[in-house]
Amino acid sequence: MTMLRRSFLLAGFAALAASPAIARSPRGLWFDPTQLPSYTGRLERWLMDPAGEVTRALLREGTQIIFPASEAEALMGAIQQDHTLTAYGVRARTAPVVIMLAWARNDREPANFVANPSWFASDRRGSEELSVQGRIRAPLLSPQGEPMGVITEEGHIVRLPVGMNDRIDWLRPGEAVAAAGLGTRRGETVALDAVRLGREPDKLEPLPEENRQ
């Protein structure tokens, strides 16, 4: 890549980073988002992080779509449960998780550009002591495809340090799970950072110290 072309690309990224992180038309961009790989599926549910911000979509096909919290209002206003969502972006090599760079209701509509994609996992935390229980639907995945907790069938989020899933062999889809820690409740749904974990609410144990955040 020539120095001149590299300078243009860096200037373009700098301009994007300075832009408001809202969904907007791709007209005038220096690239066409619809030329990116696309992933289409039916929305199963929106998922929040422990701080209470909606930052990902779970598709019925199992793919997790990660986006900045600033996109949530536009996405939730446009896409209803069981309706299709087309996400343009980058998929992890080893797991069904996509960093959203643009989106539309389907691949025939103009795409909405995501100004500041979520390249890394959110570290925002909740402030309320909560507990939760449910049955595991899928592992919660980082943007790079690493397990970092679980999503339950009820839509709860139990967030764990990266690597903890590998140390707890029963954290598998279909298994019961219970957890306690700081998080947020929205209606019937809870998202939290687990500090105690178990299969039953009355049998929770602390996470191993060396892997706790």
BELHU-V560304 format. One line per field, one symbol per residue. ss: DSSP state (a for helix, b for strand, c for the rest). burial: # if it has 9 or more other ideal C-beta (glycine too) atoms within 8 Angstrom, else .. A space follows every 50 residues. Layout:
BEGIN
ss->???
burial->???
END
This chain:
BEGIN
ss->ccaaaaaaaaaaaaaaaaccccbbbcccccccaaaccbbbbbbbbbbbcc cccbbbbbbccccbbbccaaaaaaaaaacccccbbbbbbbbcccccbbbb bbbbcccccccbbbcccccccccccccbbbbbbbbbbbbbbcccccbbbb bbccccbbbccccaaaaccccccccbbbbbbbbbbbccbbbbbbbbbbcc ccccbbccaaacc
burial->.....#.##..#...#....#.#..#......##.#.######..##### ##########..##########.###..#...#######.##..###### #####.....########...#..##...##############.###### ##..########.##.....#...##########....##########.. ...#..#...##.
END
